[in-house]
Amino acid sequence: MPVTDLQVAAAMLDPSQRNLSAVQNFLAARGITAVDLLMQLLRRYVTDAGELQQGTSAAATGQQEDPSDAAWKKAKLELLSKHGSSQNDQSREIQQYMCLAVRAVEPLEWWLSQTETYKRLSHLARAVL
């Protein structure tokens, strides 16, 4: 059974699995980057920011975020936004996600807590995972 783009996207959208060699091999065989694949899927499945459901933050769901993690995350996102090129919002959102170092977590819970930060990707993750 051949591996599909949705299966690779599911692995990429699981923060602890996105760097699997199978993902890298799939991308290399097709001559595309992770950003390109996720952009294609966003265009296919998440057509408009208005279609995104209102998410809840970690605080609203009762999850505690480590203050040092929050400060580090905020600093990384600020640097990426200041030093990024004039890429569109979807590409920037994907690149910000791909730069994060995330501990092994339950993927759907993680995406729920990140809905405000990654509006489009969290919508795609809920559809794919």
MDAnalysis code that builds the backbone (N, CA, C; Angstrom):
import MDAnalysis as mda
import numpy as np

u = mda.Universe.empty(387, n_residues=129, atom_resindex=np.repeat(np.arange(129), 3), trajectory=True)
u.add_TopologyAttr("name", ["N", "CA", "C"] * 129)
u.add_TopologyAttr("resid", np.arange(1, 130))
u.add_TopologyAttr("resname", ["MET", "PRO", "VAL", "THR", "ASP", "LEU", "GLN", "VAL", "ALA", "ALA", "ALA", "MET", "LEU", "ASP", "PRO", "SER", "GLN", "ARG", "ASN", "LEU", "SER", "ALA", "VAL", "GLN", "ASN", "PHE", "LEU", "ALA", "ALA", "ARG", "GLY", "ILE", "THR", "ALA", "VAL", "ASP", "LEU", "LEU", "MET", "GLN", "LEU", "LEU", "ARG", "ARG", "TYR", "VAL", "THR", "ASP", "ALA", "GLY", "GLU", "LEU", "GLN", "GLN", "GLY", "THR", "SER", "ALA", "ALA", "ALA", "THR", "GLY", "GLN", "GLN", "GLU", "ASP", "PRO", "SER", "ASP", "ALA", "ALA", "TRP", "LYS", "LYS", "ALA", "LYS", "LEU", "GLU", "LEU", "LEU", "SER", "LYS", "HIS", "GLY", "SER", "SER", "GLN", "ASN", "ASP", "GLN", "SER", "ARG", "GLU", "ILE", "GLN", "GLN", "TYR", "MET", "CYS", "LEU", "ALA", "VAL", "ARG", "ALA", "VAL", "GLU", "PRO", "LEU", "GLU", "TRP", "TRP", "LEU", "SER", "GLN", "THR", "GLU", "THR", "TYR", "LYS", "ARG", "LEU", "SER", "HIS", "LEU", "ALA", "ARG", "ALA", "VAL", "LEU"])
u.atoms.positions = np.array([
    [0.851, -1.176, 0.000],
    [0.000, 0.000, 0.000],
    [0.894, 1.235, 0.000],
    [0.727, 2.112, -0.986],
    [1.575, 3.312, -1.049],
    [1.202, 4.320, 0.033],
    [2.181, 5.085, 0.434],
    [1.992, 6.139, 1.426],
    [1.372, 7.342, 0.718],
    [0.381, 7.942, 1.359],
    [-0.295, 9.088, 0.755],
    [0.173, 10.396, 1.388],
    [-0.150, 11.485, 0.724],
    [0.206, 12.794, 1.269],
    [-0.498, 13.064, 2.591],
    [-1.712, 12.546, 2.768],
    [-2.412, 12.746, 4.042],
    [-1.748, 11.977, 5.183],
    [-1.219, 10.792, 4.895],
    [-0.517, 10.037, 5.931],
    [0.763, 10.756, 6.341],
    [1.468, 11.297, 5.371],
    [2.690, 12.046, 5.678],
    [2.335, 13.317, 6.441],
    [1.267, 13.979, 6.031],
    [0.839, 15.186, 6.747],
    [0.469, 14.848, 8.185],
    [-0.194, 13.714, 8.398],
    [-0.553, 13.311, 9.762],
    [0.704, 13.139, 10.608],
    [1.730, 12.529, 10.039],
    [2.996, 12.380, 10.780],
    [3.630, 13.743, 11.039],
    [3.582, 14.626, 10.052],
    [4.175, 15.961, 10.219],
    [3.408, 16.788, 11.244],
    [2.113, 16.556, 11.359],
    [1.298, 17.332, 12.293],
    [1.298, 16.748, 13.698],
    [1.961, 15.621, 13.874],
    [2.206, 15.087, 15.217],
    [3.586, 15.617, 15.601],
    [3.653, 16.590, 16.508],
    [4.928, 17.235, 16.806],
    [6.068, 16.272, 17.136],
    [5.762, 15.118, 17.695],
    [6.825, 14.184, 18.051],
    [7.223, 13.276, 16.890],
    [6.485, 13.307, 15.782],
    [6.747, 12.411, 14.656],
    [7.158, 13.123, 13.377],
    [7.153, 14.440, 13.373],
    [7.325, 15.163, 12.110],
    [8.698, 15.004, 11.462],
    [9.691, 14.546, 12.216],
    [11.036, 14.391, 11.636],
    [11.383, 12.940, 11.313],
    [10.393, 12.097, 11.181],
    [10.639, 10.698, 10.835],
    [11.340, 10.590, 9.486],
    [12.208, 9.610, 9.356],
    [12.909, 9.432, 8.084],
    [11.929, 9.111, 6.958],
    [10.832, 8.421, 7.255],
    [9.829, 8.117, 6.224],
    [9.225, 9.404, 5.654],
    [9.028, 10.402, 6.507],
    [8.510, 11.694, 6.050],
    [9.532, 12.348, 5.131],
    [10.781, 12.367, 5.570],
    [11.837, 12.988, 4.763],
    [12.015, 12.268, 3.422],
    [11.932, 10.945, 3.446],
    [12.057, 10.164, 2.209],
    [10.905, 10.452, 1.250],
    [9.699, 10.538, 1.773],
    [8.520, 10.847, 0.957],
    [8.697, 12.203, 0.279],
    [9.102, 13.200, 1.056],
    [9.279, 14.548, 0.518],
    [10.387, 14.587, -0.532],
    [11.502, 13.911, -0.241],
    [12.624, 13.891, -1.180],
    [12.239, 13.195, -2.490],
    [11.501, 12.099, -2.395],
    [11.087, 11.355, -3.588],
    [10.183, 12.202, -4.479],
    [9.447, 13.109, -3.892],
    [8.547, 13.964, -4.670],
    [9.156, 15.331, -4.982],
    [10.323, 15.585, -4.454],
    [11.010, 16.846, -4.732],
    [10.300, 18.061, -4.163],
    [9.662, 17.886, -2.999],
    [8.976, 19.011, -2.364],
    [9.459, 19.142, -0.920],
    [9.182, 20.284, -0.350],
    [9.540, 20.512, 1.051],
    [8.315, 20.256, 1.929],
    [8.545, 20.171, 3.214],
    [7.451, 20.008, 4.165],
    [6.496, 21.193, 4.073],
    [7.053, 22.385, 3.918],
    [6.219, 23.582, 3.804],
    [5.340, 23.484, 2.559],
    [5.932, 23.043, 1.430],
    [5.155, 22.913, 0.190],
    [3.992, 21.933, 0.360],
    [4.252, 20.785, 0.968],
    [3.196, 19.786, 1.149],
    [2.080, 20.323, 2.039],
    [2.446, 20.918, 3.156],
    [1.420, 21.449, 4.053],
    [0.660, 22.609, 3.413],
    [1.338, 23.416, 2.604],
    [0.655, 24.500, 1.889],
    [-0.388, 23.922, 0.934],
    [-0.021, 22.869, 0.202],
    [-0.965, 22.227, -0.712],
    [-2.195, 21.722, 0.043],
    [-1.964, 21.087, 1.169],
    [-3.075, 20.541, 1.948],
    [-3.921, 21.638, 2.574],
    [-3.288, 22.719, 3.003],
    [-4.060, 23.848, 3.527],
    [-4.965, 24.417, 2.440],
    [-4.421, 24.546, 1.232],
    [-5.237, 25.073, 0.127],
    [-6.395, 24.131, -0.194],
    [-6.145, 22.832, -0.068],
    [-7.164, 21.838, -0.398],
    [-8.238, 21.718, 0.682],
    [-7.838, 21.762, 1.947],
    [-8.767, 21.454, 3.037],
    [-9.146, 22.635, 3.921],
    [-8.343, 23.680, 3.928],
    [-8.624, 24.859, 4.753],
    [-8.570, 26.050, 3.806],
    [-9.720, 26.346, 3.211],
    [-9.732, 27.301, 2.108],
    [-9.750, 28.758, 2.527],
    [-10.252, 29.048, 3.709],
    [-10.404, 30.445, 4.090],
    [-10.285, 30.575, 5.597],
    [-9.620, 31.617, 6.047],
    [-9.471, 31.822, 7.496],
    [-10.826, 31.944, 8.175],
    [-11.823, 32.408, 7.458],
    [-13.151, 32.530, 8.024],
    [-13.786, 31.190, 8.339],
    [-13.289, 30.111, 7.727],
    [-13.841, 28.789, 7.978],
    [-13.285, 28.162, 9.249],
    [-12.263, 28.750, 9.794],
    [-11.655, 28.178, 10.989],
    [-12.577, 28.354, 12.175],
    [-12.646, 27.319, 12.987],
    [-13.469, 27.387, 14.181],
    [-12.734, 28.201, 15.239],
    [-13.486, 28.854, 16.094],
    [-12.872, 29.581, 17.191],
    [-12.250, 28.575, 18.138],
    [-10.970, 28.720, 18.409],
    [-10.275, 27.806, 19.303],
    [-10.290, 28.306, 20.723],
    [-9.717, 27.496, 21.578],
    [-9.581, 27.899, 22.968],
    [-8.115, 27.853, 23.323],
    [-7.707, 28.758, 24.132],
    [-6.315, 28.789, 24.553],
    [-6.074, 27.747, 25.634],
    [-4.811, 27.519, 25.945],
    [-4.453, 26.560, 26.994],
    [-5.080, 26.974, 28.332],
    [-5.109, 28.260, 28.588],
    [-5.672, 28.721, 29.854],
    [-7.164, 28.421, 29.933],
    [-7.846, 28.580, 28.827],
    [-9.293, 28.336, 28.829],
    [-9.622, 26.859, 28.990],
    [-8.720, 25.981, 28.546],
    [-8.988, 24.548, 28.666],
    [-8.467, 23.987, 29.973],
    [-7.903, 24.844, 30.826],
    [-7.434, 24.397, 32.123],
    [-6.041, 23.789, 32.093],
    [-5.376, 23.851, 30.950],
    [-4.031, 23.298, 30.866],
    [-3.038, 24.352, 31.332],
    [-2.052, 23.904, 32.078],
    [-1.011, 24.790, 32.579],
    [0.161, 24.771, 31.607],
    [0.642, 25.933, 31.231],
    [1.809, 26.022, 30.378],
    [2.974, 26.501, 31.235],
    [4.099, 25.847, 31.089],
    [5.296, 26.219, 31.826],
    [5.673, 27.647, 31.427],
    [5.826, 28.574, 32.394],
    [6.145, 29.965, 32.069],
    [7.418, 30.116, 31.235],
    [8.417, 29.297, 31.487],
    [9.648, 29.404, 30.692],
    [9.400, 28.951, 29.254],
    [8.546, 27.936, 29.065],
    [8.183, 27.506, 27.718],
    [7.424, 28.607, 26.995],
    [6.507, 29.251, 27.698],
    [5.711, 30.314, 27.099],
    [6.603, 31.483, 26.679],
    [7.546, 31.861, 27.534],
    [8.452, 32.968, 27.210],
    [9.335, 32.613, 26.023],
    [9.836, 31.386, 25.997],
    [10.686, 30.938, 24.895],
    [9.887, 30.909, 23.598],
    [8.683, 30.390, 23.645],
    [7.826, 30.317, 22.463],
    [7.540, 31.723, 21.930],
    [7.212, 32.641, 22.836],
    [6.919, 34.009, 22.437],
    [8.136, 34.652, 21.772],
    [9.317, 34.445, 22.352],
    [10.542, 35.017, 21.789],
    [10.823, 34.456, 20.398],
    [10.641, 33.141, 20.225],
    [10.875, 32.523, 18.912],
    [9.917, 33.079, 17.864],
    [8.642, 33.192, 18.235],
    [7.656, 33.698, 17.288],
    [7.922, 35.155, 16.924],
    [8.354, 35.961, 17.890],
    [8.680, 37.359, 17.612],
    [9.869, 37.459, 16.660],
    [10.902, 36.653, 16.903],
    [12.069, 36.662, 16.010],
    [11.683, 36.233, 14.600],
    [10.885, 35.184, 14.495],
    [10.463, 34.724, 13.174],
    [9.642, 35.782, 12.443],
    [8.780, 36.473, 13.160],
    [7.954, 37.476, 12.497],
    [8.777, 38.702, 12.090],
    [9.781, 39.066, 12.884],
    [10.611, 40.229, 12.564],
    [11.569, 39.954, 11.420],
    [12.100, 38.738, 11.377],
    [13.152, 38.443, 10.417],
    [12.688, 37.594, 9.247],
    [11.409, 37.312, 9.188],
    [10.870, 36.543, 8.071],
    [10.766, 37.414, 6.836],
    [10.714, 36.777, 5.687],
    [10.559, 37.524, 4.444],
    [9.081, 37.871, 4.272],
    [8.721, 38.344, 3.107],
    [7.342, 38.754, 2.872],
    [6.475, 37.578, 2.425],
    [6.702, 36.421, 3.007],
    [5.909, 35.247, 2.670],
    [4.503, 35.427, 3.206],
    [3.589, 34.700, 2.595],
    [2.212, 34.828, 3.065],
    [2.050, 34.200, 4.444],
    [0.916, 34.462, 5.052],
    [0.656, 34.014, 6.427],
    [0.679, 32.498, 6.576],
    [0.152, 31.773, 5.590],
    [0.134, 30.315, 5.690],
    [1.546, 29.752, 5.724],
    [2.395, 30.221, 4.846],
    [3.775, 29.737, 4.804],
    [4.507, 30.090, 6.096],
    [4.300, 31.291, 6.590],
    [4.947, 31.718, 7.829],
    [4.471, 30.858, 9.001],
    [3.176, 30.574, 9.040],
    [2.626, 29.739, 10.107],
    [3.261, 28.347, 10.084],
    [3.394, 27.769, 8.897],
    [4.012, 26.442, 8.766],
    [5.462, 26.484, 9.198],
    [6.198, 27.484, 8.748],
    [7.610, 27.579, 9.112],
    [7.794, 27.775, 10.609],
    [6.928, 28.549, 11.230],
    [7.017, 28.728, 12.679],
    [6.793, 27.399, 13.387],
    [5.806, 26.646, 12.928],
    [5.541, 25.333, 13.524],
    [6.735, 24.396, 13.325],
    [7.303, 24.384, 12.139],
    [8.409, 23.469, 11.848],
    [9.663, 23.818, 12.664],
    [9.790, 25.054, 13.115],
    [10.954, 25.466, 13.908],
    [10.820, 25.127, 15.387],
    [9.621, 24.815, 15.834],
    [9.420, 24.538, 17.250],
    [9.993, 23.192, 17.661],
    [10.558, 23.172, 18.832],
    [10.977, 21.912, 19.460],
    [9.888, 21.566, 20.469],
    [9.211, 20.459, 20.216],
    [8.076, 20.069, 21.060],
    [8.357, 18.715, 21.683],
    [8.119, 18.636, 22.978],
    [8.237, 17.351, 23.662],
    [7.138, 16.421, 23.196],
    [7.329, 15.128, 23.423],
    [6.302, 14.154, 23.063],
    [5.012, 14.481, 23.817],
    [3.964, 14.681, 23.080],
    [2.665, 15.037, 23.657],
    [1.570, 14.319, 22.884],
    [0.370, 14.371, 23.417],
    [-0.796, 13.873, 22.688],
    [-1.101, 14.907, 21.601],
    [-1.007, 14.542, 20.316],
    [-1.113, 15.532, 19.233],
    [-2.402, 16.357, 19.231],
    [-3.539, 15.729, 19.389],
    [-4.784, 16.499, 19.332],
    [-4.909, 17.472, 20.494],
    [-4.444, 17.076, 21.665],
    [-4.449, 17.994, 22.809],
    [-3.509, 19.165, 22.549],
    [-2.332, 18.864, 21.975],
    [-1.366, 19.916, 21.679],
    [-1.962, 20.908, 20.684],
    [-2.580, 20.404, 19.619],
    [-3.161, 21.293, 18.614],
    [-4.314, 22.108, 19.202],
    [-5.082, 21.524, 20.092],
    [-6.154, 22.275, 20.741],
    [-5.580, 23.442, 21.533],
    [-4.476, 23.197, 22.227],
    [-3.859, 24.270, 23.022],
    [-3.144, 25.307, 22.151],
    [-2.895, 24.979, 20.881],
    [-2.171, 25.878, 19.986],
    [-3.063, 26.528, 18.928],
    [-4.369, 26.404, 19.090],
    [-5.299, 26.894, 18.080],
    [-5.128, 28.380, 17.797],
    [-4.894, 29.170, 18.821],
    [-4.734, 30.614, 18.612],
    [-3.434, 30.945, 17.876],
    [-2.395, 30.178, 18.115],
    [-1.098, 30.435, 17.491],
    [-1.057, 29.938, 16.054],
    [-1.610, 28.769, 15.811],
    [-1.567, 28.131, 14.491],
    [-2.991, 27.859, 14.019],
    [-3.681, 28.914, 13.653],
    [-5.099, 28.798, 13.317],
    [-5.354, 27.836, 12.165],
    [-4.651, 27.996, 11.065],
    [-4.879, 27.146, 9.889],
    [-4.363, 25.729, 10.107],
    [-3.151, 25.611, 10.625],
    [-2.581, 24.280, 10.830],
    [-3.372, 23.478, 11.862],
    [-3.876, 24.138, 12.886],
    [-4.644, 23.389, 13.889],
    [-5.945, 22.876, 13.271],
    [-6.521, 23.628, 12.377],
    [-7.716, 23.176, 11.673],
    [-7.388, 21.948, 10.807],
    [-6.283, 22.028, 10.085],
    [-5.843, 20.890, 9.254],
    [-5.528, 19.692, 10.131],
    [-4.861, 19.912, 11.249],
    [-4.507, 18.813, 12.144],
    [-5.748, 18.107, 12.672],
    [-6.772, 18.869, 13.029],
    [-8.008, 18.235, 13.509],
    [-8.668, 17.427, 12.416],
    [-8.533, 17.859, 11.161],
    [-9.134, 17.128, 10.049],
    [-8.337, 15.868, 9.704],
    [-7.027, 15.938, 9.804],
    [-6.159, 14.835, 9.376],
    [-5.899, 13.829, 10.474],
    [-5.732, 14.307, 11.716],
    [-5.386, 13.390, 12.787],
    [-6.603, 12.707, 13.280],
])
